[in-house]
Amino acid sequence: MITGKILKLRGWPEGKIIGAAKAAAERLEAEGLDRDSILDRLDAVQANPETHLADPALGPLAQQWRAHLLSKAPVVRSELRPQPLPYPVWGAEYIDPEAMRQMDSAMRLPISVAGALMPDAHVGYGLPIGGVLATEGAVIPYAVGVDIACRMRLSIYEVSPIILEQTPGQFENALREHTRFGKGAQWKGNRRADHPVLEDPAWAATRLLKSLRDAAVNQLGTSGTGNHFVEWGAFSLREDAPQWELKAGTYLAVLSHSGSRSVGFKIADYYSKLARSLHPDLDKSVGHLSWLSLGSEAGQEYWLSMELAGRFASANHFVIHQRVAAAVGLREKAVVENHHNFAWTATLPDGRDVIVHRKGATPAGVGVMGVIPGSMADTGYVVRGKGVAASLESAAHGAGRQMSRRAALSSITKTARDAYLRERGVTLLGGGLDEAPQAYKSIESIIAAQSDLIEIVGTFTPKVVRMADEASDR
C-alpha cells in the first residue's frame, strides 16, 4: 500500500529507517488502518518520536528515528571553561555553599549552555540535587542520577478523607499488604504485577536491557529505600478543576515517590562508568559529570535506556496505586504525576536545541502539572508551571534536605520525631530517623521562594505514611 518512494517524499531517509517505516506501515495496515491514517501516524512519529517509543506498531521506527536525530549532535572536547557560565538561583538563602560550588563546576563544562538552581538544592554527586543543566549535543548520565525517572504520582478519589479516621486499620493494611520497600524488594509468584511496559520492545534493544528485564518483572510495583514512600492523605483542591470533573474541596488521595529501582540504577552505573572512560582527560573534580555525545552509539543507547526506565518508573507507580486503591474498594478520579530525575529535549529562546537535565527538579512548563512533596509529616503541593525560561521551565522537587543522613541520625531522636508526627496526626509505617521531618527544610519557605515559577493548585496533607523499614539496607 505504501511504497518506499512515497516514504521518501514524506521525508524518510534511505537505509534502515525507511525499512522500519515500511514495516510499521505494514503493522498498521494489519490493524485495519487506511492509507491516509497510516501516513498520518508515520508523520507523527517523525515529528515527535519520543511519544511513540512504547507503541507496539511504531516503537521500532520511533527508536531508529530518534537515534538518527541524535546522531547529528556534534562531538565536544573535554577542556573546562576558565569561569562558570552565569545561572540564576532561587532561594539562595536556603542553599549550602557546597551545592553552589557543584553547580559552578557544572557550568564550566564545555557542553553546558544554561543552568538554574532550585531552592531545595543540596549537595549531590556531580550535579547538586535541585540542579538544572542544559547541554548541547550531549547527555550526562550522572546529571540524571542513579535513580532514573524518580517520580511523583498523586491519585485523587471522590470521597472524603474522613474515611481514614473511621476505618484506619483498613488503609494501614492496604499499605502493609500491597507495597514492598527496600533494595531487595520484589513480588513473587502470582503476586507479580502485569503491565504493558514489560512487553516494551526496548527491552530487546541492547544486551544490558535484555539482562534487566527479569529484574523489572520481579520489581514492578515496588519502591526503594531512603525518601521513597506511599501515603494516604487529604488533598485540598483550591479551585474547580473541569479537566478532572472535580469541584474545589478536600478529597482522599494517595501520594507516592519512587523511581526505576535496580533497572535505573544499573543503567546509570553502566553508562556513567562508560562516560568517564571516554573522558580520561576531564578534570577529576567534575569526573562524575562526564558525558556521552548524542552522536555516538553509546549516547543513543543511554537515551533509549533512560526513556525505558522512565516508562518503567511510571508503570511502578500505576501498579502501586491500582493495588492499594483496589484493597479499599476505590477507583481514582484524577491523577497528577511527573519525573524529577530525567533528561528532556528542549529549545532555548535563542533557538538552540539542548538537553535539559533535572536532577531533583520538577518540570514547570506553561500549564504543566507537578507534585512537590514536603516531608513525611508536612504539606505537599500540586502546582502548575508558569514556563519561566530563566529556570529552564523547572521548579523544586521537594523541601530539600537541611541535614545529611548522617547528621540526622546523630542529632534527631526517635522521641522528637514521633512527637512531631503526633502533633500532625500522622501514622508512620516504617521509616528511619534519617528521614525525620526535622532533617528537611521548611516546605512553605521553599514554595514561597519560587512563586514566580509555579502557581499552587492544591495541597496534600499526609496521614498514613509507608516507607522502608528502619532496618532496611540503605
matplotlib code that plots the C-alpha trace (Angstrom):
import matplotlib.pyplot as plt

x = [0.0, 2.8, 6.0, 9.5, 9.0, 6.1, 8.0, 11.0, 8.6, 7.4, 11.0, 12.1, 15.8, 17.3, 18.5, 17.3, 14.9, 12.9, 12.7, 11.5, 8.9, 7.6, 7.4, 5.5, 3.1, 2.5, 1.7, -0.7, -2.4, -2.8, -4.6, -7.1, -5.9, -6.4, -3.6, -4.1, -4.4, -1.1, 0.7, -0.6, 0.7, 4.1, 4.2, 3.5, 6.5, 8.7, 7.5, 7.9, 9.5, 9.7, 5.9, 5.8, 8.6, 6.3, 3.8, 3.9, 3.5, 5.5, 8.1, 10.9, 10.6, 10.5, 13.6, 15.5, 14.3, 15.2, 18.7, 19.0, 18.2, 20.6, 23.4, 23.5, 24.8, 28.4, 31.4, 32.8, 36.3, 36.8, 38.5, 36.7, 35.8, 38.1, 34.9, 31.4, 28.6, 26.2, 23.0, 20.0, 19.4, 16.1, 16.1, 19.8, 19.5, 18.3, 21.2, 24.5, 27.8, 29.0, 25.9, 26.6, 30.2, 29.0, 26.7, 29.6, 31.6, 28.8, 28.6, 32.3, 31.7, 32.3, 28.9, 26.9, 24.9, 22.5, 21.6, 19.5, 19.4, 16.2, 15.6, 15.5, 19.1, 21.7, 24.9, 24.7, 27.2, 28.4, 25.3, 23.7, 20.2, 17.9, 20.3, 19.0, 21.5, 21.1, 23.8, 24.3, 25.0, 25.5, 23.8, 25.3, 24.2, 25.1, 23.3, 20.2, 21.2, 21.3, 17.5, 16.5, 13.0, 12.4, 8.9, 5.8, 2.2, -0.9, -4.2, -7.3, -10.5, -14.0, -14.5, -13.8, -10.5, -12.6, -12.8, -9.1, -10.3, -13.3, -11.5, -7.8, -6.8, -8.2, -6.0, -2.9, -3.3, -3.6, -0.2, 1.3, 0.0, 0.2, 3.5, 7.1, 10.1, 13.9, 16.8, 15.8, 12.0, 10.1, 6.9, 6.9, 4.7, 1.2, 1.7, 3.9, 2.3, 1.5, 1.7, 2.3, 5.7, 7.1, 6.4, 8.1, 10.3, 13.1, 14.0, 15.4, 17.4, 20.7, 22.4, 22.2, 18.4, 17.9, 19.6, 17.5, 14.0, 13.8, 14.5, 11.8, 9.3, 10.2, 10.3, 7.3, 5.1, 7.8, 9.6, 13.1, 14.6, 15.5, 12.9, 10.6, 7.1, 3.5, 1.0, -2.7, -3.7, -6.1, -5.9, -7.4, -8.2, -8.2, -10.3, -12.7, -10.9, -13.1, -10.5, -10.9, -14.6, -13.8, -15.1, -12.9, -12.8, -11.0, -10.6, -8.9, -5.7, -2.6, 0.8, 3.9, 7.5, 9.9, 11.8, 13.0, 14.6, 17.5, 16.7, 17.6, 20.5, 22.2, 21.6, 23.1, 26.0, 27.0, 26.7, 28.3, 31.4, 31.4, 31.2, 34.1, 36.2, 35.6, 36.9, 40.1, 41.5, 38.5, 39.3, 38.9, 36.8, 34.0, 34.6, 31.0, 29.8, 31.4, 29.1, 28.0, 27.8, 24.3, 26.0, 27.6, 26.2, 26.7, 24.7, 21.9, 21.8, 21.8, 18.9, 16.8, 17.6, 16.8, 13.4, 12.6, 13.5, 11.0, 8.2, 9.0, 9.0, 5.6, 4.3, 5.7, 3.5, 0.5, 0.6, 1.2, -1.8, -4.0, -3.3, -3.7, -6.9, -8.4, -7.7, -10.1, -12.5, -11.7, -11.2, -9.2, -10.9, -7.8, -4.0, -1.0, 2.5, 5.9, 9.5, 12.2, 15.4, 15.5, 16.7, 14.5, 15.0, 14.1, 14.7, 16.1, 14.6, 17.6, 16.7, 19.4, 18.3, 19.5, 19.2, 17.8, 18.8, 16.7, 18.4, 15.8, 13.8, 10.2, 9.2, 7.3, 6.5, 3.4, 0.4, 2.5, 1.2, 3.6, 3.8, 6.3, 6.1, 7.1, 8.4, 6.6, 4.5, 4.4, 2.3, 2.9, 1.9, 0.2, 1.4, 1.0, 4.1, 4.4, 7.1, 9.8, 12.7, 15.4, 14.6, 14.7, 11.0, 11.7, 10.8, 11.9, 11.1, 10.6, 11.6, 15.2, 17.5, 18.9, 20.8, 22.8, 21.6, 24.5, 23.8, 20.1, 20.9, 23.2, 21.1, 17.4, 15.9, 13.0, 11.2, 11.5, 10.4, 7.4, 6.3, 6.3, 4.2, 1.7, 1.2, 0.2, -1.9, 0.5, 0.8, 4.2, 4.7, 8.5, 10.8, 14.2, 15.4, 17.4, 14.0, 12.6, 10.8, 13.4, 16.0, 14.2, 13.9, 10.6, 8.4, 6.5, 9.7, 10.7, 7.4, 7.4, 10.9, 9.7, 6.3, 7.3, 7.9, 4.6, 1.1, -0.5, -3.4, -3.9, -2.2, -1.7, -1.6, -0.1, -2.0, -0.7, 2.8, 4.6, 8.4, 11.2, 11.6, 14.3, 16.4, 16.4, 19.8, 20.2]
y = [0.0, 2.4, 2.3, 3.4, 6.2, 7.6, 7.4, 9.3, 12.0, 12.2, 12.9, 9.4, 8.8, 5.9, 2.8, 1.1, 3.8, 3.6, -0.1, 0.4, 2.8, 0.3, -2.4, 0.0, 0.8, -2.9, -3.4, -0.5, -1.9, -5.2, -3.4, -2.1, 1.5, 3.1, 4.7, 8.3, 7.3, 5.2, 8.2, 10.5, 8.1, 7.9, 11.7, 11.9, 9.7, 11.9, 15.0, 13.6, 10.1, 10.2, 9.9, 6.7, 4.6, 2.3, 1.9, -1.8, -0.9, 2.3, 1.8, 0.2, 3.1, 5.7, 4.3, 4.3, 7.8, 9.2, 7.7, 9.3, 12.7, 12.3, 11.2, 14.8, 16.1, 17.5, 16.0, 18.2, 18.4, 18.0, 21.2, 23.2, 26.8, 29.1, 30.5, 29.1, 30.5, 32.6, 31.0, 32.1, 30.8, 30.7, 30.7, 31.2, 31.7, 28.1, 26.6, 25.5, 26.8, 23.4, 22.9, 26.3, 25.2, 22.0, 24.0, 26.3, 23.3, 22.0, 25.4, 25.2, 22.1, 22.8, 21.2, 23.4, 26.3, 27.2, 26.2, 27.0, 26.1, 25.5, 26.5, 22.9, 22.4, 20.5, 18.6, 15.6, 13.6, 15.7, 17.9, 19.1, 17.8, 20.6, 21.5, 22.0, 21.9, 22.4, 20.9, 20.9, 17.7, 15.5, 13.8, 13.4, 10.1, 11.3, 14.6, 12.5, 10.5, 6.8, 6.6, 7.4, 8.8, 9.0, 10.5, 11.6, 10.3, 11.6, 9.8, 11.6, 9.8, 11.3, 10.5, 12.4, 11.8, 11.4, 7.8, 7.5, 8.2, 6.0, 2.8, 3.4, -0.2, -0.9, 1.8, 0.9, -2.8, -1.7, -0.2, -3.0, -5.8, -4.2, -2.3, -3.5, -1.4, -1.8, -2.8, -6.4, -5.7, -7.8, -9.6, -13.4, -15.9, -14.9, -11.6, -10.3, -7.5, -7.4, -4.2, -3.5, -2.0, -5.5, -6.1, -2.9, -3.6, -1.5, -4.4, -6.2, -3.2, -3.8, -6.6, -4.6, -4.0, -7.7, -8.6, -6.2, -7.4, -10.2, -7.6, -5.4, -8.3, -9.0, -5.4, -3.9, -2.3, -1.9, 1.1, 1.8, 3.0, 6.4, 9.1, 6.9, 6.5, 5.6, 7.5, 8.2, 11.7, 14.6, 16.6, 20.1, 21.4, 25.2, 25.8, 23.8, 21.5, 20.9, 18.7, 16.3, 17.0, 17.9, 20.9, 22.8, 20.8, 18.2, 14.6, 11.3, 10.8, 8.6, 10.1, 8.0, 8.7, 6.2, 5.5, 2.8, 0.6, -1.6, -1.1, 2.5, 2.1, -0.4, 1.7, 4.7, 2.8, 1.3, 4.4, 6.7, 4.5, 4.4, 8.2, 8.6, 6.1, 8.2, 11.4, 10.4, 14.0, 15.6, 17.4, 15.0, 17.5, 17.0, 13.4, 12.5, 14.9, 13.0, 12.9, 10.9, 12.5, 12.2, 11.5, 8.3, 4.8, 4.9, 8.2, 6.8, 3.6, 5.6, 7.8, 4.8, 3.1, 6.2, 6.6, 2.9, 3.4, 6.4, 4.2, 1.5, 4.0, 5.3, 1.7, 1.1, 3.9, 2.9, -0.7, 0.6, 2.9, 0.4, -2.2, 0.0, 1.5, -1.9, -3.1, -0.4, -0.6, 2.8, 4.0, 7.1, 10.2, 12.2, 11.8, 14.1, 12.7, 13.8, 12.7, 14.7, 12.7, 12.8, 14.5, 16.1, 17.7, 21.4, 24.5, 27.7, 31.1, 31.7, 28.7, 26.3, 22.7, 21.4, 18.6, 19.7, 17.6, 17.9, 16.2, 16.6, 19.3, 19.3, 20.2, 23.5, 24.5, 26.6, 24.7, 21.6, 20.0, 18.6, 17.5, 19.0, 17.0, 18.1, 15.6, 12.5, 14.9, 18.1, 19.6, 18.7, 20.9, 20.2, 23.0, 24.3, 25.6, 29.1, 28.3, 30.7, 30.5, 31.5, 28.4, 26.2, 25.7, 24.0, 24.1, 22.4, 18.7, 18.8, 20.6, 19.5, 18.3, 20.7, 17.8, 15.0, 11.5, 11.0, 14.3, 13.4, 10.0, 11.6, 14.5, 13.6, 11.3, 8.9, 10.7, 14.1, 12.7, 10.8, 13.9, 15.8, 13.1, 13.0, 16.7, 16.4, 13.2, 11.2, 7.4, 6.1, 2.6, 2.0, 5.0, 5.8, 8.7, 9.9, 10.7, 12.6, 15.8, 17.8, 16.8, 18.8, 22.5, 24.3, 23.3, 26.6, 28.6, 26.6, 27.1, 30.8, 31.2, 30.0, 31.8, 33.2, 29.7, 27.9, 28.5, 26.3, 24.2, 22.3, 20.8, 17.3, 16.5, 13.1, 10.9, 7.3, 7.0, 3.8, 3.9, 1.3, -0.2, 1.4, -1.8, -1.9, -1.9, 1.6]
z = [0.0, 1.0, -1.1, -0.4, -2.9, -1.0, 2.2, 0.7, -0.4, 3.2, 4.4, 5.5, 4.6, 2.7, 4.5, 7.7, 8.7, 5.5, 6.0, 9.6, 8.3, 5.7, 8.4, 10.7, 7.8, 7.3, 11.0, 10.9, 7.8, 9.5, 12.3, 9.7, 9.2, 5.8, 3.7, 4.9, 8.6, 8.3, 6.8, 9.5, 12.2, 10.5, 10.2, 14.0, 14.7, 12.5, 14.4, 17.9, 18.2, 22.0, 22.4, 20.3, 21.7, 23.7, 20.8, 19.6, 16.0, 15.8, 18.6, 16.5, 13.9, 16.7, 18.2, 14.9, 14.0, 17.5, 17.1, 13.6, 15.1, 17.9, 15.6, 14.2, 17.5, 17.5, 19.4, 22.1, 23.6, 27.3, 28.4, 31.1, 30.8, 32.9, 34.6, 35.0, 32.9, 35.0, 36.2, 38.3, 41.8, 43.6, 47.4, 47.7, 51.5, 51.8, 49.7, 51.2, 49.7, 48.6, 46.4, 44.8, 44.1, 42.5, 40.2, 39.4, 38.3, 36.1, 34.4, 33.4, 31.3, 27.6, 26.8, 29.3, 27.8, 30.6, 34.2, 37.2, 40.9, 42.7, 46.4, 47.7, 46.3, 48.4, 47.7, 45.4, 43.2, 40.3, 39.8, 43.1, 43.9, 42.7, 39.8, 36.3, 33.5, 29.7, 27.5, 23.8, 21.8, 24.9, 27.8, 31.3, 32.9, 36.4, 35.9, 35.5, 38.6, 39.6, 40.3, 36.7, 36.4, 40.1, 40.1, 42.0, 41.5, 43.2, 42.8, 43.9, 45.0, 45.1, 48.8, 52.0, 53.8, 57.0, 56.0, 57.2, 60.7, 60.5, 59.4, 59.9, 60.0, 56.5, 55.0, 57.0, 56.0, 52.3, 52.5, 54.5, 52.3, 48.8, 48.9, 49.1, 50.0, 50.0, 47.8, 47.5, 47.4, 44.9, 44.3, 43.8, 42.1, 41.3, 43.2, 40.4, 38.6, 34.9, 32.8, 29.1, 29.9, 30.4, 26.7, 25.6, 22.5, 24.0, 26.4, 23.5, 22.1, 24.0, 25.9, 29.1, 28.8, 28.0, 31.2, 33.2, 32.2, 34.8, 37.5, 36.0, 36.2, 39.8, 41.0, 39.1, 41.8, 44.4, 46.0, 47.1, 50.4, 51.7, 51.0, 48.9, 50.2, 49.6, 51.7, 52.2, 52.9, 52.3, 49.1, 49.1, 45.7, 45.7, 42.6, 40.5, 38.0, 35.0, 33.4, 36.4, 36.9, 40.5, 42.5, 44.9, 48.2, 50.1, 48.9, 49.9, 47.9, 47.6, 47.0, 46.1, 45.4, 43.9, 40.7, 38.4, 41.0, 40.1, 36.4, 36.5, 38.9, 36.6, 33.5, 35.3, 36.7, 33.3, 31.3, 33.9, 34.0, 30.2, 30.0, 32.5, 30.4, 27.3, 29.0, 30.7, 30.4, 32.0, 35.3, 38.2, 40.1, 37.5, 36.7, 37.7, 35.0, 32.1, 29.2, 26.2, 22.8, 21.3, 18.0, 19.4, 19.7, 23.5, 23.7, 21.7, 23.8, 27.0, 25.8, 24.8, 28.1, 30.1, 28.4, 29.0, 32.7, 32.7, 31.3, 33.9, 36.8, 35.7, 35.5, 39.0, 40.4, 38.4, 39.8, 43.4, 43.2, 41.5, 44.2, 47.3, 45.9, 45.0, 48.5, 49.9, 47.0, 45.4, 41.9, 41.1, 39.8, 38.8, 38.6, 38.6, 38.0, 37.0, 36.7, 38.5, 37.7, 33.9, 30.7, 28.1, 24.7, 24.6, 22.6, 24.3, 23.5, 21.2, 19.1, 20.3, 20.7, 24.1, 26.6, 29.9, 32.9, 36.0, 38.9, 41.6, 39.8, 38.6, 35.0, 35.2, 31.6, 30.9, 32.4, 33.2, 36.4, 39.0, 42.6, 45.2, 48.4, 51.9, 54.5, 55.9, 58.1, 56.2, 53.4, 49.8, 46.8, 43.5, 41.2, 37.7, 35.9, 34.6, 31.9, 33.1, 30.6, 33.1, 35.3, 32.1, 32.9, 36.2, 39.9, 43.1, 43.6, 47.4, 50.6, 50.2, 53.0, 55.5, 57.2, 55.8, 56.6, 59.0, 60.7, 61.1, 62.6, 65.1, 66.2, 65.8, 68.4, 67.9, 70.6, 68.9, 65.5, 66.9, 68.8, 65.5, 63.9, 66.7, 66.6, 63.0, 63.3, 61.1, 61.4, 60.2, 59.0, 58.8, 58.1, 59.5, 61.6, 58.6, 57.0, 60.1, 59.2, 61.1, 58.5, 55.9, 55.0, 55.5, 52.5, 52.9, 52.6, 49.5, 47.8, 48.6, 47.1, 43.7, 43.5, 40.1, 38.7, 39.8, 41.0, 43.6, 42.5, 45.8, 48.9, 50.2, 53.9, 54.7, 57.3, 56.9, 55.6, 54.5, 54.0, 54.1, 57.5, 59.6, 59.4, 55.6, 53.9, 52.5]

ax = plt.figure().add_subplot(projection="3d")
ax.plot(x, y, z, "-o")
ax.set_aspect("equal")
plt.show()
